Amino acid sequence: MKPENKMTAAVVVLGVVIVTAAAVVMNSPRWRQKAKEKHQESVLQGMTPDKAIALCGHPVLDETQTTQPTVTRRLVIRNDYALAVELDFAASTAEPQKWRLTEIQDPSGEIKYQTPASQIGVLPCLDTKPASKSAQKPQ
């Protein structure tokens, strides 16, 4: 291969590497954000009343109501800023162990946290590893 061709090939390869690196650097925040959103959605989809209590500590209020064909459970938990946050769960009376998180809101109902980011943001303990029984914060 002639020296001119080697130089041209090297410049082309270097250009491709630089463009690829720039694309990776520019898209990296988007990829990270998408991964974070997917993680938050996954955490919330698998949330149960017992898991919320294990992660966030003893609730201020824990009520269960049964109205055919649904069982609902309402937990009010204080977050790190001493704000009360209500978590509403529902399950079928046929399968009461299969809870699904239906809503996270202010107990007054005036503020509803509708996105996974806002739900985890208001109650970050939902996205932590379960604490040991002795390490849970008292409510």
N, C-alpha and C positions, 0 to 999 in steps of 0.2 A: 504494500500500500504506500502511495506517495505521501510525503510529509504534509502536503497541502490537504490531502484527503483526511489524514489523521487529525489535523487541526480542526477541520470542518466537523468531523464526527465528534470530537471532544466538545466543541462549542454547542453542538446540537444536544448532546447528552447533558451537558451542564445546564442548558436552557430548560430542558424537560425536568430535570431535578429541581431547579429553582421554581418553576411554575407549579410542580406537584407540592413542594414544601409550602409555597404560598397558599395554595388551595386548602391544604390540611390545616394550617394555622388560622386561616380565615373562617373555616367551617367548624373548628374545634368547639367554640362556645355553643353553637347550635346543637352539636352532637351531645355535649354535656347536658344542656338544658333538656333535650328530648329524653335522655337517659334518666334524668332526675324526675321528670314528669311521669314517665312509665313506672319508676320505682314508687313514687307517691301514690299513684293509682293502684298499684299492686298492694301496697300496705293497707290502703283503705278498703279494697275489695275483700281482703282477708280478715278484716276487723270484726271481732265479736265483743259482746259486753265483758266477758271474762278476760279477754286479752287486753281490752282498754283499762280495766282495773289493775291487771298485772303490770302494765306499762306505766300508768299514770297515778296509781295509788288509790286509796279508798275514796269513793265518791261522796259528795255532800248529800246527794239524793240518789236513790236507786228505787224506781217504782216499775212494777210490771202490771200490765192489764191484759186480760184475755177477753176478746170479743170475737166470736166465731166469724170467720175461720182464721183469725190472726191473733198472734201474741205480740204485744209491743213492750219494749223496755226502754225506759228513759233514765239516763245517767246524767248527773250534773257534777262536773269535775272542775276544780279550781286549777287554772294554769299557773305558770311561773310568776305572773304579774298579779295574782290573786283575783283574776277575773273568772267568773263562773261561765262555763261552756257546757252546753247541753248536747249530748249525743243521743240520737234516737235510733233504735234498732227495731226490726220486725222479723217475725218468723211465722210460718204456718203452724196451726195447731196440730196438723198431722206430722210435722217434722220440727218440733220446737227447738231442737239442737242446731238447726241450720239458720243462724242469725245473719241478717244483712244490715249494714249501716245505711239508714235511709236519709239522715240529715244531721248536720252539725250547725248549731245556731246559738245565739244568745238566749238564755232562758226566757226572756220576755218575748222572743219571737221576732223582734224588730230587726235584728242583724242575722242574716243567714250566710253562712260560709259555703259557697257553691262550688269553688274550684278545689281540686286536690291541694294546690299550693296554699290557698288560704286556710283550708281545713288543718293541714299539718302546721301551718304558720301560727294559728291560734292555739294549737295544742301540740307542740313539738314532741312531747313525750310519746305520742302515738308511733313515732318513727325511731324508736330506740330499742335496744335489746332489753328483754325482761330483766328487772332487778330482782335480787334475792329478797326474800320476805323481810329480813331485818333491815335492808337498805331502803325500803320504800318510805317515801315521805308521808307523814301523817297529815290528814286533812281535817 
